[in-house]
């Protein structure tokens, strides 16, 4: 598994106009930026997209727009489960699949309540699989409405059906990651994409298929560079510099996210509004200054390592 080419799958933002409407023109530019950076896939309609603040029709419009812009260049995955009875969730999975997605993602915390057992959760997953014909599926351990992590055995059992091809992992534990990677042995079409950049290099070396992280909404070309060069013996000093940069700046990128990511993108020249539908807190002058420092620090790192800005 370590020898397979690794990929970066951005968790896409949704740009909004000042009146709160989706800005599809900027969404086009954002999609093109990810592609130019070297993303090997896109995750549309996810938490970073403010999916819970979109109506069903808007979710489908966003997915369709991204797929149209991508035009077959890379696969697009998108969330298709938003609570309710499994039949209701399965019906929306079908609608998302009909847009042309490569896989439809199920939110683990929306298939069972927090107080319900793994047995109940497992039954609902298999029910969803049964009700969605041959549609390729994936999982996202989304922290909203609560974080429900899959065990290694659960993931192995689901992948063993032949239907689960993608998993966005948020366990934050490299040892659990290594155990979950056993799922790839029962279906070589399956890929685990890690969201936690603190152990990005270790995860890639352990055999994860790649990275799917919010940091890609600040500097996507750096995440691509890491996926391409993490194992290059001649670049281990630079790899360590990138890994440490990600560790050192973890908190600032999560503070008032995704507002901070949108503001950072304006520093890169993208005409994106910092408007969000989700209330994430006050984007203070102090936080703005932190993002400006982040931009300057990344610019220096980029030149030191030799990462080309898109």
MARVEX-189764 format. One record per residue (C-alpha): x, y, z; residue in three letters. Coordinates in steps of 0.2 Angstrom, whole numbers, plus 5000, padded with zeros to 4 digits. Each point is the difference from the previous one (the first is absolute). Layout:
<atom><east>X</east><north>Y</north><up>Z</up><lodo>ALA</lodo></atom>
...
END
This chain:
<atom><east>5000</east><north>5000</north><up>5000</up><lodo>UNK</lodo></atom>
<atom><east>5014</east><north>5012</north><up>5004</up><lodo>UNK</lodo></atom>
<atom><east>5006</east><north>5000</north><up>4982</up><lodo>UNK</lodo></atom>
<atom><east>4983</east><north>5005</north><up>4992</up><lodo>UNK</lodo></atom>
<atom><east>4999</east><north>5018</north><up>4995</up><lodo>UNK</lodo></atom>
<atom><east>4992</east><north>5011</north><up>5013</up><lodo>UNK</lodo></atom>
<atom><east>4987</east><north>5013</north><up>4997</up><lodo>UNK</lodo></atom>
<atom><east>4993</east><north>5016</north><up>5007</up><lodo>UNK</lodo></atom>
<atom><east>4981</east><north>5002</north><up>5001</up><lodo>UNK</lodo></atom>
<atom><east>4995</east><north>5017</north><up>5005</up><lodo>UNK</lodo></atom>
<atom><east>4985</east><north>5003</north><up>5012</up><lodo>UNK</lodo></atom>
<atom><east>4992</east><north>5014</north><up>4989</up><lodo>UNK</lodo></atom>
<atom><east>4994</east><north>5016</north><up>5006</up><lodo>UNK</lodo></atom>
<atom><east>4984</east><north>5008</north><up>4994</up><lodo>UNK</lodo></atom>
<atom><east>5002</east><north>5018</north><up>4995</up><lodo>UNK</lodo></atom>
<atom><east>4986</east><north>5012</north><up>5004</up><lodo>UNK</lodo></atom>
<atom><east>4995</east><north>5017</north><up>4993</up><lodo>UNK</lodo></atom>
<atom><east>4998</east><north>5014</north><up>5013</up><lodo>UNK</lodo></atom>
<atom><east>4981</east><north>4997</north><up>5000</up><lodo>UNK</lodo></atom>
<atom><east>5003</east><north>4982</north><up>5005</up><lodo>UNK</lodo></atom>
<atom><east>4996</east><north>4992</north><up>4983</up><lodo>UNK</lodo></atom>
<atom><east>5013</east><north>4987</north><up>4993</up><lodo>UNK</lodo></atom>
<atom><east>5013</east><north>5008</north><up>4989</up><lodo>UNK</lodo></atom>
<atom><east>5001</east><north>4988</north><up>4986</up><lodo>UNK</lodo></atom>
<atom><east>5013</east><north>5011</north><up>4990</up><lodo>UNK</lodo></atom>
<atom><east>5012</east><north>4999</north><up>5015</up><lodo>UNK</lodo></atom>
<atom><east>4996</east><north>4981</north><up>5002</up><lodo>UNK</lodo></atom>
<atom><east>5006</east><north>4998</north><up>4983</up><lodo>UNK</lodo></atom>
<atom><east>5017</east><north>5009</north><up>5004</up><lodo>UNK</lodo></atom>
<atom><east>5002</east><north>4990</north><up>5016</up><lodo>UNK</lodo></atom>
<atom><east>4997</east><north>4984</north><up>4991</up><lodo>UNK</lodo></atom>
<atom><east>5013</east><north>5004</north><up>4987</up><lodo>UNK</lodo></atom>
<atom><east>5012</east><north>5005</north><up>5014</up><lodo>UNK</lodo></atom>
<atom><east>4999</east><north>4983</north><up>5008</up><lodo>UNK</lodo></atom>
<atom><east>5003</east><north>4992</north><up>4983</up><lodo>UNK</lodo></atom>
<atom><east>5014</east><north>5011</north><up>4995</up><lodo>UNK</lodo></atom>
<atom><east>5008</east><north>4996</north><up>5017</up><lodo>UNK</lodo></atom>
<atom><east>5000</east><north>4981</north><up>4995</up><lodo>UNK</lodo></atom>
<atom><east>4985</east><north>4994</north><up>5010</up><lodo>UNK</lodo></atom>
<atom><east>4996</east><north>4982</north><up>4995</up><lodo>UNK</lodo></atom>
<atom><east>4982</east><north>5001</north><up>5005</up><lodo>UNK</lodo></atom>
<atom><east>4988</east><north>5012</north><up>5008</up><lodo>UNK</lodo></atom>
<atom><east>4988</east><north>4999</north><up>5015</up><lodo>UNK</lodo></atom>
<atom><east>4985</east><north>5011</north><up>4996</up><lodo>UNK</lodo></atom>
<atom><east>4986</east><north>5003</north><up>5013</up><lodo>UNK</lodo></atom>
<atom><east>5009</east><north>4996</north><up>5016</up><lodo>UNK</lodo></atom>
<atom><east>5002</east><north>5009</north><up>5017</up><lodo>UNK</lodo></atom>
<atom><east>5012</east><north>5013</north><up>4992</up><lodo>UNK</lodo></atom>
<atom><east>4986</east><north>5003</north><up>4987</up><lodo>UNK</lodo></atom>
<atom><east>4988</east><north>5005</north><up>5014</up><lodo>UNK</lodo></atom>
<atom><east>4989</east><north>4985</north><up>4994</up><lodo>UNK</lodo></atom>
<atom><east>4989</east><north>5001</north><up>5015</up><lodo>UNK</lodo></atom>
<atom><east>4996</east><north>5018</north><up>4995</up><lodo>UNK</lodo></atom>
<atom><east>4995</east><north>4996</north><up>4982</up><lodo>UNK</lodo></atom>
<atom><east>4983</east><north>4994</north><up>4994</up><lodo>UNK</lodo></atom>
<atom><east>4999</east><north>4984</north><up>4991</up><lodo>UNK</lodo></atom>
<atom><east>4998</east><north>5008</north><up>4983</up><lodo>UNK</lodo></atom>
<atom><east>5015</east><north>5011</north><up>5004</up><lodo>UNK</lodo></atom>
<atom><east>5010</east><north>4985</north><up>5005</up><lodo>UNK</lodo></atom>
<atom><east>4996</east><north>4992</north><up>4983</up><lodo>UNK</lodo></atom>
<atom><east>5004</east><north>5016</north><up>4991</up><lodo>UNK</lodo></atom>
<atom><east>5017</east><north>5002</north><up>5008</up><lodo>UNK</lodo></atom>
<atom><east>5005</east><north>4982</north><up>4996</up><lodo>UNK</lodo></atom>
<atom><east>4993</east><north>5001</north><up>4982</up><lodo>UNK</lodo></atom>
<atom><east>5010</east><north>5016</north><up>4998</up><lodo>UNK</lodo></atom>
<atom><east>5016</east><north>4993</north><up>5006</up><lodo>UNK</lodo></atom>
<atom><east>4998</east><north>4984</north><up>4989</up><lodo>UNK</lodo></atom>
<atom><east>4997</east><north>5011</north><up>4985</up><lodo>UNK</lodo></atom>
<atom><east>5016</east><north>5011</north><up>5003</up><lodo>UNK</lodo></atom>
<atom><east>5010</east><north>4984</north><up>5004</up><lodo>UNK</lodo></atom>
<atom><east>4994</east><north>4993</north><up>4983</up><lodo>UNK</lodo></atom>
<atom><east>5007</east><north>4982</north><up>5004</up><lodo>UNK</lodo></atom>
<atom><east>5018</east><north>5006</north><up>5005</up><lodo>UNK</lodo></atom>
<atom><east>4998</east><north>4992</north><up>5018</up><lodo>UNK</lodo></atom>
<atom><east>4987</east><north>4991</north><up>5009</up><lodo>UNK</lodo></atom>
<atom><east>4988</east><north>5010</north><up>5011</up><lodo>UNK</lodo></atom>
<atom><east>4992</east><north>4993</north><up>5016</up><lodo>UNK</lodo></atom>
<atom><east>4986</east><north>5008</north><up>5010</up><lodo>UNK</lodo></atom>
<atom><east>4990</east><north>4998</north><up>5016</up><lodo>UNK</lodo></atom>
<atom><east>4983</east><north>4992</north><up>4997</up><lodo>UNK</lodo></atom>
<atom><east>4993</east><north>4996</north><up>5018</up><lodo>UNK</lodo></atom>
<atom><east>4992</east><north>5014</north><up>5010</up><lodo>UNK</lodo></atom>
<atom><east>4990</east><north>4990</north><up>5013</up><lodo>UNK</lodo></atom>
<atom><east>4983</east><north>4992</north><up>5001</up><lodo>UNK</lodo></atom>
<atom><east>4994</east><north>4983</north><up>4996</up><lodo>UNK</lodo></atom>
<atom><east>5012</east><north>4989</north><up>4990</up><lodo>UNK</lodo></atom>
<atom><east>4988</east><north>5000</north><up>4985</up><lodo>UNK</lodo></atom>
<atom><east>5000</east><north>5019</north><up>5000</up><lodo>UNK</lodo></atom>
<atom><east>5019</east><north>5001</north><up>5001</up><lodo>UNK</lodo></atom>
<atom><east>5002</east><north>4986</north><up>4986</up><lodo>UNK</lodo></atom>
<atom><east>4989</east><north>5011</north><up>4989</up><lodo>UNK</lodo></atom>
<atom><east>5011</east><north>5015</north><up>5001</up><lodo>UNK</lodo></atom>
<atom><east>5015</east><north>4989</north><up>4998</up><lodo>UNK</lodo></atom>
<atom><east>4993</east><north>4995</north><up>4983</up><lodo>UNK</lodo></atom>
<atom><east>4997</east><north>5018</north><up>4995</up><lodo>UNK</lodo></atom>
<atom><east>5018</east><north>5004</north><up>5005</up><lodo>UNK</lodo></atom>
<atom><east>5006</east><north>4986</north><up>4990</up><lodo>UNK</lodo></atom>
<atom><east>4990</east><north>5005</north><up>4985</up><lodo>UNK</lodo></atom>
<atom><east>5010</east><north>5016</north><up>4999</up><lodo>UNK</lodo></atom>
<atom><east>5015</east><north>4990</north><up>4994</up><lodo>UNK</lodo></atom>
<atom><east>5009</east><north>4998</north><up>5017</up><lodo>UNK</lodo></atom>
<atom><east>5013</east><north>4986</north><up>5001</up><lodo>UNK</lodo></atom>
<atom><east>4994</east><north>4995</north><up>5017</up><lodo>UNK</lodo></atom>
<atom><east>4987</east><north>5007</north><up>5012</up><lodo>UNK</lodo></atom>
<atom><east>5006</east><north>5003</north><up>5018</up><lodo>UNK</lodo></atom>
<atom><east>4990</east><north>4995</north><up>5016</up><lodo>UNK</lodo></atom>
<atom><east>5002</east><north>5010</north><up>5015</up><lodo>UNK</lodo></atom>
<atom><east>5003</east><north>4988</north><up>5015</up><lodo>UNK</lodo></atom>
<atom><east>4992</east><north>5011</north><up>5013</up><lodo>UNK</lodo></atom>
<atom><east>4983</east><north>5001</north><up>4990</up><lodo>UNK</lodo></atom>
<atom><east>4998</east><north>4981</north><up>4998</up><lodo>UNK</lodo></atom>
<atom><east>4997</east><north>4997</north><up>5019</up><lodo>UNK</lodo></atom>
<atom><east>4998</east><north>5012</north><up>5015</up><lodo>UNK</lodo></atom>
<atom><east>5014</east><north>5002</north><up>5012</up><lodo>UNK</lodo></atom>
<atom><east>4992</east><north>4989</north><up>5013</up><lodo>UNK</lodo></atom>
<atom><east>4996</east><north>4986</north><up>4988</up><lodo>UNK</lodo></atom>
<atom><east>5012</east><north>4984</north><up>4999</up><lodo>UNK</lodo></atom>
<atom><east>5012</east><north>4995</north><up>4987</up><lodo>UNK</lodo></atom>
<atom><east>4988</east><north>4986</north><up>4996</up><lodo>UNK</lodo></atom>
<atom><east>4986</east><north>5012</north><up>4996</up><lodo>UNK</lodo></atom>
<atom><east>5012</east><north>5010</north><up>4989</up><lodo>UNK</lodo></atom>
<atom><east>5007</east><north>4985</north><up>4991</up><lodo>UNK</lodo></atom>
<atom><east>4982</east><north>4994</north><up>4996</up><lodo>UNK</lodo></atom>
<atom><east>4996</east><north>5017</north><up>4992</up><lodo>UNK</lodo></atom>
<atom><east>5016</east><north>5000</north><up>4990</up><lodo>UNK</lodo></atom>
<atom><east>4996</east><north>4983</north><up>4993</up><lodo>UNK</lodo></atom>
<atom><east>4982</east><north>5006</north><up>4997</up><lodo>UNK</lodo></atom>
<atom><east>5006</east><north>5016</north><up>4991</up><lodo>UNK</lodo></atom>
<atom><east>5012</east><north>4989</north><up>4989</up><lodo>UNK</lodo></atom>
<atom><east>4985</east><north>4988</north><up>4996</up><lodo>UNK</lodo></atom>
<atom><east>4989</east><north>5015</north><up>4995</up><lodo>UNK</lodo></atom>
<atom><east>5012</east><north>5009</north><up>4989</up><lodo>UNK</lodo></atom>
<atom><east>5003</east><north>4986</north><up>4986</up><lodo>UNK</lodo></atom>
<atom><east>5018</east><north>5001</north><up>4994</up><lodo>UNK</lodo></atom>
<atom><east>5004</east><north>5018</north><up>5004</up><lodo>UNK</lodo></atom>
<atom><east>5018</east><north>5002</north><up>5007</up><lodo>UNK</lodo></atom>
<atom><east>5000</east><north>5006</north><up>5018</up><lodo>UNK</lodo></atom>
<atom><east>5012</east><north>5008</north><up>5012</up><lodo>UNK</lodo></atom>
<atom><east>5000</east><north>5006</north><up>5018</up><lodo>UNK</lodo></atom>
<atom><east>5004</east><north>5016</north><up>5008</up><lodo>UNK</lodo></atom>
<atom><east>5003</east><north>5001</north><up>5019</up><lodo>UNK</lodo></atom>
<atom><east>4993</east><north>5017</north><up>5000</up><lodo>UNK</lodo></atom>
<atom><east>5001</east><north>5009</north><up>5017</up><lodo>UNK</lodo></atom>
<atom><east>4982</east><north>5007</north><up>4998</up><lodo>UNK</lodo></atom>
<atom><east>4987</east><north>4997</north><up>5008</up><lodo>UNK</lodo></atom>
<atom><east>5012</east><north>4989</north><up>5010</up><lodo>UNK</lodo></atom>
<atom><east>5016</east><north>4990</north><up>4995</up><lodo>UNK</lodo></atom>
<atom><east>4997</east><north>4981</north><up>4998</up><lodo>UNK</lodo></atom>
<atom><east>5016</east><north>4991</north><up>4996</up><lodo>UNK</lodo></atom>
<atom><east>5000</east><north>4983</north><up>4991</up><lodo>UNK</lodo></atom>
<atom><east>5010</east><north>4986</north><up>5007</up><lodo>UNK</lodo></atom>
<atom><east>5012</east><north>4991</north><up>4989</up><lodo>UNK</lodo></atom>
<atom><east>4989</east><north>4985</north><up>5000</up><lodo>UNK</lodo></atom>
<atom><east>4985</east><north>5010</north><up>4995</up><lodo>UNK</lodo></atom>
<atom><east>5009</east><north>5007</north><up>4986</up><lodo>UNK</lodo></atom>
<atom><east>5007</east><north>4984</north><up>4994</up><lodo>UNK</lodo></atom>
<atom><east>4982</east><north>4992</north><up>5001</up><lodo>UNK</lodo></atom>
<atom><east>4993</east><north>5014</north><up>4990</up><lodo>UNK</lodo></atom>
<atom><east>5014</east><north>5000</north><up>4987</up><lodo>UNK</lodo></atom>
<atom><east>4998</east><north>4982</north><up>4998</up><lodo>UNK</lodo></atom>
<atom><east>4983</east><north>5002</north><up>4992</up><lodo>UNK</lodo></atom>
<atom><east>5009</east><north>5007</north><up>4985</up><lodo>UNK</lodo></atom>
<atom><east>4990</east><north>5016</north><up>5001</up><lodo>UNK</lodo></atom>
<atom><east>5010</east><north>5011</north><up>5011</up><lodo>UNK</lodo></atom>
<atom><east>5015</east><north>5009</north><up>4990</up><lodo>UNK</lodo></atom>
<atom><east>5004</east><north>5015</north><up>5010</up><lodo>UNK</lodo></atom>
<atom><east>5002</east><north>5005</north><up>5019</up><lodo>UNK</lodo></atom>
<atom><east>5004</east><north>5017</north><up>5006</up><lodo>UNK</lodo></atom>
<atom><east>5008</east><north>4997</north><up>5017</up><lodo>UNK</lodo></atom>
<atom><east>5000</east><north>5012</north><up>5015</up><lodo>UNK</lodo></atom>
<atom><east>5005</east><north>4988</north><up>5014</up><lodo>UNK</lodo></atom>
<atom><east>5016</east><north>5010</north><up>5003</up><lodo>UNK</lodo></atom>
<atom><east>5009</east><north>4984</north><up>5005</up><lodo>UNK</lodo></atom>
<atom><east>5014</east><north>4993</north><up>4989</up><lodo>UNK</lodo></atom>
<atom><east>4998</east><north>4983</north><up>5009</up><lodo>UNK</lodo></atom>
<atom><east>4982</east><north>4999</north><up>4996</up><lodo>UNK</lodo></atom>
<atom><east>5004</east><north>5006</north><up>4982</up><lodo>UNK</lodo></atom>
<atom><east>5012</east><north>4985</north><up>4998</up><lodo>UNK</lodo></atom>
<atom><east>4986</east><north>4988</north><up>5006</up><lodo>UNK</lodo></atom>
<atom><east>4987</east><north>5007</north><up>4988</up><lodo>UNK</lodo></atom>
<atom><east>5012</east><north>4999</north><up>4985</up><lodo>UNK</lodo></atom>
<atom><east>4997</east><north>4981</north><up>5002</up><lodo>UNK</lodo></atom>
<atom><east>4984</east><north>5003</north><up>4990</up><lodo>UNK</lodo></atom>
<atom><east>5010</east><north>5003</north><up>4985</up><lodo>UNK</lodo></atom>
<atom><east>5005</east><north>4982</north><up>5000</up><lodo>UNK</lodo></atom>
<atom><east>4982</east><north>4994</north><up>4997</up><lodo>UNK</lodo></atom>
<atom><east>4997</east><north>5012</north><up>4986</up><lodo>UNK</lodo></atom>
<atom><east>5014</east><north>5009</north><up>4990</up><lodo>UNK</lodo></atom>
<atom><east>4988</east><north>5013</north><up>4993</up><lodo>UNK</lodo></atom>
<atom><east>4998</east><north>5007</north><up>5018</up><lodo>UNK</lodo></atom>
<atom><east>5010</east><north>5015</north><up>5006</up><lodo>UNK</lodo></atom>
<atom><east>5001</east><north>5008</north><up>5017</up><lodo>UNK</lodo></atom>
<atom><east>5004</east><north>5019</north><up>4999</up><lodo>UNK</lodo></atom>
<atom><east>5006</east><north>5008</north><up>5016</up><lodo>UNK</lodo></atom>
<atom><east>4994</east><north>5017</north><up>5006</up><lodo>UNK</lodo></atom>
<atom><east>5012</east><north>5002</north><up>5014</up><lodo>UNK</lodo></atom>
<atom><east>5016</east><north>5009</north><up>4994</up><lodo>UNK</lodo></atom>
<atom><east>5010</east><north>4998</north><up>5017</up><lodo>UNK</lodo></atom>
<atom><east>5004</east><north>4983</north><up>4994</up><lodo>UNK</lodo></atom>
<atom><east>4998</east><north>5002</north><up>4982</up><lodo>UNK</lodo></atom>
<atom><east>5017</east><north>4993</north><up>4995</up><lodo>UNK</lodo></atom>
<atom><east>4999</east><north>4985</north><up>5012</up><lodo>UNK</lodo></atom>
<atom><east>4982</east><north>4996</north><up>4993</up><lodo>UNK</lodo></atom>
<atom><east>5007</east><north>5001</north><up>4982</up><lodo>UNK</lodo></atom>
<atom><east>5014</east><north>4988</north><up>5004</up><lodo>UNK</lodo></atom>
<atom><east>4988</east><north>4988</north><up>5009</up><lodo>UNK</lodo></atom>
<atom><east>4990</east><north>4998</north><up>4984</up><lodo>UNK</lodo></atom>
<atom><east>4986</east><north>5013</north><up>5000</up><lodo>UNK</lodo></atom>
<atom><east>4994</east><north>5004</north><up>4982</up><lodo>UNK</lodo></atom>
<atom><east>5003</east><north>5018</north><up>5003</up><lodo>UNK</lodo></atom>
<atom><east>4994</east><north>5016</north><up>5010</up><lodo>UNK</lodo></atom>
<atom><east>4983</east><north>5009</north><up>5001</up><lodo>UNK</lodo></atom>
<atom><east>5003</east><north>5015</north><up>5011</up><lodo>UNK</lodo></atom>
<atom><east>4994</east><north>5018</north><up>5003</up><lodo>UNK</lodo></atom>
<atom><east>5019</east><north>5005</north><up>4998</up><lodo>UNK</lodo></atom>
<atom><east>4997</east><north>4998</north><up>4981</up><lodo>UNK</lodo></atom>
<atom><east>4988</east><north>5015</north><up>5001</up><lodo>UNK</lodo></atom>
<atom><east>5015</east><north>5010</north><up>5004</up><lodo>UNK</lodo></atom>
<atom><east>5015</east><north>4993</north><up>4990</up><lodo>UNK</lodo></atom>
<atom><east>4994</east><north>4985</north><up>4989</up><lodo>UNK</lodo></atom>
<atom><east>5016</east><north>4999</north><up>4991</up><lodo>UNK</lodo></atom>
<atom><east>5010</east><north>4997</north><up>5016</up><lodo>UNK</lodo></atom>
<atom><east>4988</east><north>4985</north><up>5004</up><lodo>UNK</lodo></atom>
<atom><east>5003</east><north>4993</north><up>4983</up><lodo>UNK</lodo></atom>
<atom><east>5018</east><north>5003</north><up>5001</up><lodo>UNK</lodo></atom>
<atom><east>5000</east><north>4990</north><up>5017</up><lodo>UNK</lodo></atom>
<atom><east>4990</east><north>4985</north><up>4992</up><lodo>UNK</lodo></atom>
<atom><east>5013</east><north>5000</north><up>4985</up><lodo>UNK</lodo></atom>
<atom><east>5016</east><north>5001</north><up>5010</up><lodo>UNK</lodo></atom>
<atom><east>4997</east><north>4993</north><up>5018</up><lodo>UNK</lodo></atom>
<atom><east>5011</east><north>4985</north><up>4996</up><lodo>UNK</lodo></atom>
<atom><east>5013</east><north>5008</north><up>4990</up><lodo>UNK</lodo></atom>
<atom><east>5017</east><north>4997</north><up>5009</up><lodo>UNK</lodo></atom>
<atom><east>5008</east><north>5015</north><up>4992</up><lodo>UNK</lodo></atom>
<atom><east>4986</east><north>5012</north><up>5007</up><lodo>UNK</lodo></atom>
<atom><east>4998</east><north>4994</north><up>5018</up><lodo>UNK</lodo></atom>
<atom><east>5006</east><north>5016</north><up>5007</up><lodo>UNK</lodo></atom>
<atom><east>4987</east><north>5010</north><up>4990</up><lodo>UNK</lodo></atom>
<atom><east>4987</east><north>4987</north><up>5004</up><lodo>UNK</lodo></atom>
<atom><east>5003</east><north>5002</north><up>5018</up><lodo>UNK</lodo></atom>
<atom><east>4999</east><north>5019</north><up>4998</up><lodo>UNK</lodo></atom>
<atom><east>4983</east><north>4999</north><up>4992</up><lodo>UNK</lodo></atom>
<atom><east>4994</east><north>4988</north><up>5013</up><lodo>UNK</lodo></atom>
<atom><east>5006</east><north>5011</north><up>5014</up><lodo>UNK</lodo></atom>
<atom><east>4992</east><north>5015</north><up>4992</up><lodo>UNK</lodo></atom>
<atom><east>4983</east><north>4991</north><up>5000</up><lodo>UNK</lodo></atom>
<atom><east>5002</east><north>4996</north><up>5018</up><lodo>UNK</lodo></atom>
<atom><east>5005</east><north>5017</north><up>5006</up><lodo>UNK</lodo></atom>
<atom><east>4985</east><north>5008</north><up>4991</up><lodo>UNK</lodo></atom>
<atom><east>4987</east><north>4988</north><up>5004</up><lodo>UNK</lodo></atom>
<atom><east>4990</east><north>5011</north><up>5012</up><lodo>UNK</lodo></atom>
<atom><east>5000</east><north>5016</north><up>4989</up><lodo>UNK</lodo></atom>
<atom><east>4992</east><north>4991</north><up>4985</up><lodo>UNK</lodo></atom>
<atom><east>4986</east><north>4993</north><up>5011</up><lodo>UNK</lodo></atom>
<atom><east>4996</east><north>5016</north><up>5008</up><lodo>UNK</lodo></atom>
<atom><east>4984</east><north>5007</north><up>4993</up><lodo>UNK</lodo></atom>
<atom><east>5001</east><north>4988</north><up>4985</up><lodo>UNK</lodo></atom>
<atom><east>4995</east><north>5001</north><up>4986</up><lodo>UNK</lodo></atom>
<atom><east>5000</east><north>5020</north><up>5001</up><lodo>UNK</lodo></atom>
<atom><east>5019</east><north>4999</north><up>5003</up><lodo>UNK</lodo></atom>
<atom><east>5002</east><north>4989</north><up>4984</up><lodo>UNK</lodo></atom>
<atom><east>4990</east><north>5012</north><up>4990</up><lodo>UNK</lodo></atom>
<atom><east>5010</east><north>5015</north><up>5006</up><lodo>UNK</lodo></atom>
<atom><east>5016</east><north>4990</north><up>4996</up><lodo>UNK</lodo></atom>
<atom><east>4995</east><north>4997</north><up>4983</up><lodo>UNK</lodo></atom>
<atom><east>4997</east><north>5019</north><up>4997</up><lodo>UNK</lodo></atom>
<atom><east>5018</east><north>5002</north><up>5004</up><lodo>UNK</lodo></atom>
<atom><east>5004</east><north>4988</north><up>4986</up><lodo>UNK</lodo></atom>
<atom><east>4990</east><north>5010</north><up>4988</up><lodo>UNK</lodo></atom>
<atom><east>4983</east><north>4991</north><up>5000</up><lodo>UNK</lodo></atom>
<atom><east>4985</east><north>5012</north><up>5000</up><lodo>UNK</lodo></atom>
<atom><east>4991</east><north>4990</north><up>5013</up><lodo>UNK</lodo></atom>
<atom><east>4989</east><north>5008</north><up>5014</up><lodo>UNK</lodo></atom>
<atom><east>5003</east><north>4995</north><up>5018</up><lodo>UNK</lodo></atom>
<atom><east>4981</east><north>4998</north><up>5002</up><lodo>UNK</lodo></atom>
<atom><east>4994</east><north>4984</north><up>5007</up><lodo>UNK</lodo></atom>
<atom><east>4983</east><north>4993</north><up>5004</up><lodo>UNK</lodo></atom>
<atom><east>5006</east><north>4991</north><up>5016</up><lodo>UNK</lodo></atom>
<atom><east>5004</east><north>5010</north><up>5015</up><lodo>UNK</lodo></atom>
<atom><east>5018</east><north>4996</north><up>5005</up><lodo>UNK</lodo></atom>
<atom><east>5004</east><north>5015</north><up>5011</up><lodo>UNK</lodo></atom>
<atom><east>5008</east><north>5017</north><up>4998</up><lodo>UNK</lodo></atom>
<atom><east>5013</east><north>5003</north><up>4987</up><lodo>UNK</lodo></atom>
<atom><east>5010</east><north>5012</north><up>5010</up><lodo>UNK</lodo></atom>
<atom><east>5014</east><north>5011</north><up>4995</up><lodo>UNK</lodo></atom>
<atom><east>5011</east><north>4989</north><up>5011</up><lodo>UNK</lodo></atom>
<atom><east>4995</east><north>4985</north><up>4990</up><lodo>UNK</lodo></atom>
<atom><east>5002</east><north>5009</north><up>4984</up><lodo>UNK</lodo></atom>
<atom><east>5018</east><north>5005</north><up>5005</up><lodo>UNK</lodo></atom>
<atom><east>5004</east><north>4981</north><up>5004</up><lodo>UNK</lodo></atom>
<atom><east>4994</east><north>4995</north><up>4982</up><lodo>UNK</lodo></atom>
<atom><east>5011</east><north>5014</north><up>4993</up><lodo>UNK</lodo></atom>
<atom><east>5015</east><north>4993</north><up>5009</up><lodo>UNK</lodo></atom>
<atom><east>4995</east><north>4983</north><up>4994</up><lodo>UNK</lodo></atom>
<atom><east>5000</east><north>5006</north><up>4982</up><lodo>UNK</lodo></atom>
<atom><east>5017</east><north>5008</north><up>5003</up><lodo>UNK</lodo></atom>
<atom><east>5007</east><north>4984</north><up>5008</up><lodo>UNK</lodo></atom>
<atom><east>4994</east><north>4989</north><up>4987</up><lodo>UNK</lodo></atom>
<atom><east>5007</east><north>5011</north><up>4986</up><lodo>UNK</lodo></atom>
<atom><east>5017</east><north>4998</north><up>5008</up><lodo>UNK</lodo></atom>
<atom><east>4998</east><north>4981</north><up>5002</up><lodo>UNK</lodo></atom>
<atom><east>4994</east><north>4998</north><up>4983</up><lodo>UNK</lodo></atom>
<atom><east>5016</east><north>5009</north><up>4993</up><lodo>UNK</lodo></atom>
<atom><east>5011</east><north>4990</north><up>5012</up><lodo>UNK</lodo></atom>
<atom><east>4993</east><north>4983</north><up>4995</up><lodo>UNK</lodo></atom>
<atom><east>4997</east><north>5004</north><up>4982</up><lodo>UNK</lodo></atom>
<atom><east>4981</east><north>4999</north><up>4999</up><lodo>UNK</lodo></atom>
<atom><east>4992</east><north>5008</north><up>4985</up><lodo>UNK</lodo></atom>
<atom><east>4985</east><north>5011</north><up>5004</up><lodo>UNK</lodo></atom>
<atom><east>4986</east><north>4998</north><up>4988</up><lodo>UNK</lodo></atom>
END
